[in-house]
Amino acid sequence: MARIQREGGPAPVADDSPPVKDGSSTDRSRPAATTERGMRLEIQGVRGLALVLVLLCHADVPFAVGGFVGLDVFFVLSGFLITGLIVSELDRTGSLSFARFYGRRAKRLLPLAAFVLAVVVAGSLAIFPPVRSEEAASDVIASALYFVNWHFIGESVDYFAFEGASISPVQHYWSLSVEEQFYLVWPPLLVLSGLWARKRGRDPRPAMALVVGALMVALIVYGIKLTGENTRVAYLSTLARGWELALGGVLALVLPPVLRLPRWLSTLLAGGGLALLLAATLSYDGDTTPYPGWRALVPTLATAAIIVAGSAARMAPPVRLLATAPLQYLGKISYAWYLWHWPVLVFAAALAGPLTTAQKLALTAAAAVPTILTHYAIEEPFRRSKSLLRPARRALALGTACTATTVALGVGLAAAQPDVEVASTEMALGADTQTTELQTEATALRPPPKKASKDRGRAWEDGCLADGDATRSGRCTYGHRSSRTTVVLFGDSHAIQYAPTMIALARQHRWRLVILARAACVISDVNYQPTCDKWRDNALARIAREKPKLVVTTTATIHKRFRVKVGDDRLSRTASQPRLEAGYARMLRRLRGTGAEVVAIRDQTRSPFPPADCVADNLKRLERCAFKFRRPPALDFIARGARRVKGVELVDPKPVLCPDRRCPSVIGNVIVYRDTYHLSATFAKTLAPWLYEQLPSVT
C-alpha cells in the first residue's frame, strides 16, 4: 500500500513538496508520482482539476453543467487518503489513536470552516431580509454541527437550483457533512475488522478490504435505489454517497506500495480517467440526469483509475500533466476556494439580483482573494501546528471551540430576527376576501413569513410529487375514495400547488381526487428526458384507466430547463417553444380522448423577489411587495396549445392573483407565494370557491 501522509476534507490539502520533474523515481519503494515527503502528485493535481469543474458548474458555464462530478472526485480521494493514514498507523503501532485522528481533522478543517461560517453570519445579518437571515441561521448551525445535508433534505432543498432566490450561502457545506459523518464510523470499522482478523491469526488487510468492499457494494445498491425514488434526497444523503469514500478506502487497502505497470497501461488508465471526467462534465446535467445513482460510477471509477496510474513506478504523460504547477497549486488551495466561492456568489446575487454567467465567473475568480489570504493566515498555520497534537486534546478543544462559536453565532443571528403573529383562521381570508383593494399592512399573517417556504400542503408531504428515476406516481387519492366521480389533477409542481384547492373541492363535492405530478417534468408530448417522458406516458395511461369525469392540468412554462431534444441535439428554450405548444396540444387531445372534461390552468407570473422576505421587512408597507404582472406570451405554451384543442377550458388565475396587473404578496392576510414561483398551500386552499366557478359541472 502507498504511504500516505496527509489527510483532508472535501478538498484536502497536501504537502508543499516540489513535484517530480522527470518520469523516473530515485526511490523504487515509492511511485514516480510521489515526492520524497510522501505527497501524491496525481492526487493533488486531480483535486485541482475537480475544483475547476465544480467552480465552472456553479458559475453556470454551459459546457460544464456536469461539473458537479468534481465532488465525487473529492470523495474518492478523501477515502483513499484517510484510509491510508489509518492503515499506516495500524501497521506501525498495531492500534489507532482516535484522539489523534479526530484531532488532526479538527485542526485541519474546523478553523477555516468556522471562520467562513462567521463571515456568512455577518453577511446574512447585513444583506439578507429577516426571513432569509433566519433560514441562514439554521443552515449555519447545521453546518457547524455537520448534519447540514440532512437539514437540507428535511427542507426539500434542490442542490441544482442555483438560481433560487432563497439559496443558502452554506449549501456547499453538505459535502463536508457527508464526510464527517462517514468518518465517525470509518475508523472504528477498520480497527474492529483488523482486530477480528488478528485474533484469528489472519492478515488484517484482507479482512478490512472484505468488510469495506461489502459495505461499499451495499451502499451502491442503496444509492441506486434511492436515486430512482428521490434524486433530491439521494444527492445529499450520506448513505447514498458513502460508497464513494469507501471506494477510495478499498484502493488504499488493496494497492501495493508500487505498481509495476507498463507505461502504456498507466497512460491508458490516467488518460482514460481524465477523459471520463471531462465526458461526464460535458454530458451530465443536474436538471435531466438523475444523480448520483449508477451514473456516479463514471467519475468515481475514473478517479480510481487515475490513482492506480499514479501508483506506477514510471510517470505516464497524463500523470505528468496532473503534476504541473498550476494544478498542484489549485489542489493546494482547493479547500479554501471551495468554502469561499459559494457565499460570494450568493451574497452578490442577493445584492444585485440574478447574475449572468460572466458575472459569476468574475465573482468566482474574485473569491481567490479571501481564498489565498485565509489559506496562508488560517488553514496552513493550524494544519502544520504540531503543538496542537501534543497532546491531542488541544486539537479537540480547538475543534470544540470552533463549533461552539459558530453555533452561538447562528443562534444569535436567529434571535436577532423579528417575529410575526400567526393570523387566526377567521382572519386568514386569502382569495375569499371581499375587497379588491391592495392590502397595505398586516398585524398577523398565515403562514407567518418564516414558515412560508414550507407551506407546501398535504399532497406534497405525502410524496405525491414524483422525483428521481420514478416513472410512476403513487396512489395519491383524496376526497371520497368510493365516489363514482373521479377527478384528476395532472402536471408538475405547478399542478401540485393546486392540490389544497382540489382536495377542498373533492371533500365538499364528494369527488374521488387522483393527483399525478412529477417535479420538473414537461407534460407536453415531446422528447425531453427519458424518465420524465416515460412517467408522462404512464400517467396518461393511468388517467385513461381511471375514466375521470374531469382532468385539471397545468405546468410551469418559463423554466429555462424546458428544452426539447431533437435527435442528439437539445434545442434552446426559444427554439423549443413551437414543439412545446404542439406537444401540449397532443397531450390535451389524449386527455379529451378519455371522455373527460379537460381544464388547463394558465401558469402564474414569477415574483422578482422572495415574497415572504419582502413581507417580513414591510408589514406596514405591503404595497412595496406588490410586483408587476409579467407572463411572456411567447413562452405561454399552455394557452397556445389549449387553443388548438376543441373542448378544452382555459382558466387564468391572473384576475385573482394579480388584479389591475399588480400582484400582491399578501391577500386577505395570507401570504400568496411560498417562493418566487409557487403558491402557498394556505392561499391555494382559499382559491377553492373561485376555481369551482371556472370548472365544468361534473356529477
C-alpha positions, 0 to 999 in steps of 0.5 A: 500500500502507498504511504500516505501522509496527509489527510483532508476534507472535501478538498484536502490539502497536501504537502508543499513538496516540489513535484517530480520533474522527470518520469523516473523515481530515485526511490523504487519503494515509492511511485514516480508520482510521489515526492520524497515527503510522501505527497501524491502528485496525481492526487493533488493535481486531480483535486485541482482539476475537480475544483475547476469543474465544480467552480465552472458548474456553479458559475453556470458555464454551459459546457460544464453543467456536469461539473458537479462530478468534481465532488465525487472526485473529492470523495474518492480521494478523501477515502483513499487518503484517510484510509491510508493514514489509518492503515499506516498507523495500524501497521506501525503501532498495531492500534489507532489513536482516535484522539489523534485522528479526530484531532488532526481533522479538527485542526485541519478543517474546523478553523477555516470552516468556522471562520467562513461560517462567521463571515456568512453570519455577518453577511446574512445579518447585513444583506439578507431580509429577516426571513432569509437571515433566519433560514441562514441561521439554521443552515449555519448551525447545521453546518457547524454541527455537520448534519447540514445535508440532512437539514437540507433534505428535511427542507426539500432543498434542490442542490441544482437550483442555483438560481433560487432566490432563497439559496443558502450561502452554506449549501456547499457545506453538505459535502463536508457533512457527508464526510464527517459523518462517514468518518465517525464510523470509518475508523472504528470499522477498520480497527474492529475488522483488523482486530477480528482478523488478528485474533484469528491469526489472519492478515488484517488487510484482507479482512478490512478490504472484505468488510469495506468492499461489502459495505461499499457494494451495499451502499451502491445498491442503496444509492441506486435505489434511492436515486430512482425514488428521490434524486433530491434526497439521494444527492445529499444523503450520506448513505447514498454517497458513502460508497464513494469514500469507501471506494477510495478506502478499498484502493488504499487497502488493496494497492501495493506500495508500487505498481509495476505497470507498463507505461502504456497501461498507466497512460491508458488508465490516467488518460482514460480517467481524465477523459471520463471526467471531462465526458461526464462534465460535458454530458451530465446535467443536474436538471435531466440526469438523475444523480448520483445513482449508477451514473456516479460510477463514471467519475468515481471509477475514473478517479480510481483509475487515475490513482492506480496510474499514479501508483506506477513506478514510471510517470505516464504523460497524463500523470505528468500533466496532473503534476504541473504547477498550476494544478498542484497549486489549485489542489493546494488551495482547493479547500479554501476556494471551495468554502469561499466561492459559494457565499460570494456568489450568493451574497452578490446575487442577493445584492444585485439580483440574478447574475449572468454567467460572466458575472459569476465567473468574475465573482468566482475568480474574485473569491481567490482573494479571501481564498489565498489570504485565509489559506496562508493566515488560517488553514496552513498555520493550524494544519502544520501546528504540531503543538496542537497534537501534543497532546491531542486534546488541544486539537479537540478543544480547538475543534470544540471551540470552533463549533461552539462559536459558530453555533452561538453565532447562528443562534444569535443571528436567529434571535436577532430576527423579528417575529410575526403573529400567526393570523387566526383562521377567521382572519386568514381570508386569502382569495375569499376576501371581499375587497379588491383593494391592495392590502397595505399592512398586516398585524398577523399573517398565515403562514407567518413569513418564516414558515412560508417556504414550507407551506407546501400542503398535504399532497406534497408531504405525502410524496405525491410529487414524483422525483428521481428515476420514478416513472410512476406516481403513487396512489395519491387519492383524496376526497371520497375514495368510493365516489363514482366521480373521479377527478384528476389533477395532472402536471408538475409542481405547478399542478401540485400547488393546486392540490389544497384547492382540489382536495377542498373541492373533492371533500365538499363535492364528494369527488374521488381526487387522483393527483399525478405530478412529477417535479420538473417534468414537461407534460407536453408530448415531446422528447425531453428526458427519458424518465420524465417522458416515460412517467408522462406516458404512464400517467396518461395511461393511468388517467385513461384507466381511471375514466375521470369525469374531469382532468385539471392540468397545468405546468410551469412554462418559463423554466429555462430547463424546458428544452426539447431534444431533437435527435442528439441535439437539445434545442434552446428554450426559444427554439423549443417553444413551437414543439412545446405548444404542439406537444401540449396540444397532443397531450390535451387531445389524449386527455379529451380522448378519455371522455373527460372534461379537460381544464388547463390552468394558465401558469402564474407570473414569477415574483422578482423577489422572495415574497415572504422576505419582502413581507417580513421587512414591510408589514406596514408597507405591503404595497412595496411587495406588490410586483408587476404582472409579467407572463411572456406570451411567447413562452405561454405554451399552455394557452397556445396549445389549449387553443388548438384543442376543441373542448378544452377550458382555459382558466387564468388565475391572473384576475385573482392573483394579480388584479389591475396587473399588480400582484400582491404578496399578501391577500386577505392576510395570507401570504400568496407565494411560498417562493418566487414561483409557487403558491402557498398551500394556505392561499391555494386552499382559499382559491377553492370557491373561485376555481369551482366557478371556472370548472365544468359541472361534473356529477 
